């Protein structure tokens, strides 16, 4: 059984740009933590973390180049894991 794997080459320049984006979003996370935005603090932090997760998964883990089934499976498992963590370990419920 031989499977065909299409190779994809991502340039170093592109990887560096994605890495710089991750650094910028990390700085945004740090800056948001300095301000008291009340309930929006958690929302903004989760949005920035979601963007960073998308960048890492898509480009550094090469999910962008995989088939749609694998992309959706990884997304579904990730969302399920986050939902379980929020429900089981959330201090907001108590």
N, C-alpha and C positions, 0 to 999 in steps of 0.2 A: 504494500500500500504506500504509494508515494503521494504526498500532498503537495500541491503547489502553494508556495508562499510568495506573495508579491513583496519585493523588497522596497523599502521607502528610505530615502536619504533625506535627513533634515540637516540643513547647514548649521555650522557653529554660530553664525551670526543670528539665525533664528532662535537657537537655544539660548543665546545670551540675551536676546530681547525678551524672551519669556521669563528668564531668570530676573532680569531687571524689573519686569512687571510684578513679579512676586515680591521683590524687595520693596517696591513702591507701595503695594497693598499691605505689606507688613508695617511700613511706616504709617500708613493710613490707620491701621488697627491701633497702633500705639498712640497716635494723636486723638483718635476717637475716645480712647480710654481716659484721656486727660480731662475731658469735658463731661459734665453731668447732663445727659440728654434724657434723663428719667427713663421711661419705658423704651425709648428709641435706641438707647445704648446697646441693648442686647440685639435688637433687630439689625442695626447697622453692623455690629460685629459679626452676626451670622451671615449677613449678605456678603461682607468682605471675605469671610472664611469660605463661603460657597464659591465665590469667584476664584479664590486661590486653589481650592480643591479641583475645580473644573480645569484650570490651567495645568496643574500637576498631572491629573489623570489623563487629560487629552494629549498632552505633548510629551511629558517626561515618561509616562507609562505607555505611550503610543496607542491609547484607546481610540484616538481619532482615526487610526488606520485599520481598525478591526471592523468586523461585520456588525450590523445593527443589533443582532440578537445578543452578542456579548456586551455591547455598550449598554443595552437596556437591562441586562441581567446585573451588571456591576452597579448601575444606577439604582435598581430596585433593592438590591441587597444593602447598599449604602444607606438608602432612605429608611429601610426597615430597621437597620441597626441604630440609626439616629432616633427613630421613633421609640424604640425599646428603651434606649438610654434616657430619653426625655421622660417617658412614663414611669420608669422604675426608679430613677435617681434624681428626680426633679424636686428641688426644695420649694418650688412655687405651689405644689399641690398641698403642702402641709402648713 
